[in-house]
């Protein structure tokens, strides 16, 4: 069955196949994006986890940094998980000198806020009022603060771990690793509404 929504997964680093699989479960066609022509051919974009400084440097090396920023500024829906959340933040704490993001979400995100790789954990949270959701956190950021137009969708304890700002969605956790496609379904619904 052909999907009416074609969503790219930025394929520079991270769980590309897992996001493509989760998008298919959510009823969308997921395709890897590494080149400008591939970016121009999608309705929306997922920015997977990985290492935010590496994603930034590779996006620049592949001449995708400015086209990505332009598409986001033009209103292309985008979903960032973990490092992808950092990439969608307007401001970051704990970044390396000169580290850049794509921006778009009026928030301050702290890199590696929950600790190092050995501090990875799982937690149950309520994502967007959709009941208990088991989230996987790996060297995860958290949101320090949000602007007035940013909707908080989930918290882990008192920490903000999922937000929406218009057509942009971001999570501190890795929904592609759970086998539960509700976060991807939420994003696909967002894309279809816009």
C-alpha positions in Angstrom: 0.0 0.0 0.0 1.4 3.4 -1.0 1.6 6.0 1.7 0.5 9.6 1.2 3.3 10.9 3.3 7.0 10.6 2.4 9.3 11.3 5.4 13.1 11.5 5.1 15.4 10.3 7.8 18.7 12.2 7.9 21.1 9.4 7.2 24.4 10.9 8.3 24.6 9.0 11.6 22.3 7.2 14.1 19.3 4.8 13.9 18.3 5.4 10.4 16.9 1.9 9.6 15.0 1.9 12.9 13.3 5.2 12.2 12.4 4.1 8.7 10.8 0.9 10.1 8.9 2.9 12.8 7.6 5.3 10.2 6.4 2.4 8.1 4.6 1.0 11.1 3.0 4.5 11.6 1.7 4.5 8.0 4.4 6.7 6.3 7.0 6.0 3.7 10.4 6.5 5.3 13.5 7.2 3.1 17.1 7.9 3.9 18.3 11.5 3.1 22.0 12.2 2.4 21.8 14.6 -0.5 20.1 17.9 -1.4 17.8 16.3 -4.0 16.7 13.7 -1.5 15.9 16.4 1.0 13.9 18.3 -1.6 11.8 15.2 -2.4 10.4 14.6 1.2 7.4 16.1 3.0 9.1 16.0 6.4 12.3 14.9 8.1 13.4 12.8 11.1 16.8 13.7 12.6 17.9 10.7 14.5 20.0 10.3 17.6 23.8 10.0 17.4 26.3 12.7 18.3 25.1 16.2 17.8 28.5 17.7 16.9 29.1 14.9 14.4 25.7 15.4 12.8 26.4 19.2 12.5 29.9 18.6 11.0 28.6 16.0 8.5 25.6 18.1 7.5 28.1 20.9 6.7 30.4 18.5 4.9 27.5 17.2 2.8 26.4 20.8 2.0 23.1 20.1 3.8 23.3 22.5 6.8 21.9 25.6 5.1 19.3 23.7 3.0 18.1 22.0 6.2 17.8 25.3 8.0 16.0 26.8 5.0 13.4 23.9 4.8 12.8 24.1 8.6 12.4 27.9 8.4 9.9 27.4 5.5 7.8 25.2 7.7 8.8 21.6 6.8 7.8 19.3 9.7 10.7 17.8 11.5 11.2 15.4 14.4 14.4 15.1 16.3 15.2 12.4 18.8 18.1 12.7 21.3 20.9 14.4 19.2 18.1 15.4 16.8 16.5 17.3 19.7 19.7 19.2 20.1 19.9 19.9 16.4 16.4 21.5 16.5 17.1 23.7 19.5 17.6 27.4 19.1 20.1 27.3 21.9 22.3 24.7 23.6 24.1 24.3 26.8 27.2 22.1 27.1 28.1 22.2 23.4 31.6 22.4 22.1 33.0 25.7 21.1 31.3 27.0 17.9 28.8 24.2 17.8 25.8 25.0 15.6 22.3 23.7 15.4 19.6 23.8 12.7 17.3 25.6 15.2 13.6 26.1 14.9 12.4 25.2 18.4 12.4 28.1 20.9 14.2 26.1 23.7 17.4 25.7 25.5 18.7 22.1 25.5 21.5 20.7 27.7 23.7 18.1 26.0 24.3 14.8 27.8 22.3 16.1 30.7 21.3 12.7 32.0 24.9 11.6 32.1 27.3 9.4 30.0 26.6 6.2 28.1 26.8 4.2 31.4 24.0 6.3 32.8 21.5 5.3 30.1 18.1 4.2 31.4 14.5 3.5 30.7 11.5 5.3 32.2 7.8 5.3 31.9 6.2 8.6 30.9 3.0 10.0 29.6 3.7 11.2 26.1 1.2 13.8 24.9 -1.6 12.4 27.1 -1.5 9.0 25.3 -1.0 6.9 28.4 2.2 5.2 29.7 5.1 5.1 27.3 8.4 3.3 28.0 11.2 5.6 26.9 14.8 4.7 26.3 17.4 7.4 27.3 21.0 7.1 26.0 23.4 10.0 26.8 20.2 12.0 26.6 19.7 15.8 26.7 16.9 17.5 28.5 15.2 20.8 27.9 16.3 23.6 30.3 13.6 26.0 29.2 11.0 26.7 26.5 9.5 29.7 24.9 5.8 30.7 25.3 4.7 28.9 22.1 6.4 25.6 22.8 4.1 22.8 24.1 5.6 20.4 26.6 4.5 16.8 25.7 6.4 14.7 28.3 8.5 14.9 31.4 10.8 12.5 33.1 10.4 13.5 36.7 10.7 17.3 36.6 12.7 17.4 33.4 11.2 18.2 30.0 11.9 15.4 27.6 9.5 16.0 24.7 8.2 19.2 23.1 6.3 20.5 20.0 6.7 23.9 18.4 4.4 24.2 15.5 5.5 21.7 12.8 8.6 20.6 14.9 8.7 17.7 17.4 11.6 16.7 19.6 12.3 14.0 22.2 15.2 13.4 24.5 14.6 9.7 24.2 14.8 7.1 21.3 11.3 6.0 20.3 12.8 4.1 17.4 14.3 1.5 19.8 11.1 0.6 21.6 8.9 -1.2 19.1 6.1 1.2 20.2 5.3 3.5 17.2 3.1 5.9 19.0 5.6 8.8 18.9 6.2 8.2 15.2 2.4 8.0 14.7 2.0 11.3 16.5 4.6 12.8 14.1 2.9 11.3 11.0 -0.4 12.8 12.2 1.3 16.2 12.5 2.7 16.0 9.0 -0.8 15.1 7.6 -2.4 18.0 9.5 0.0 20.6 8.1 
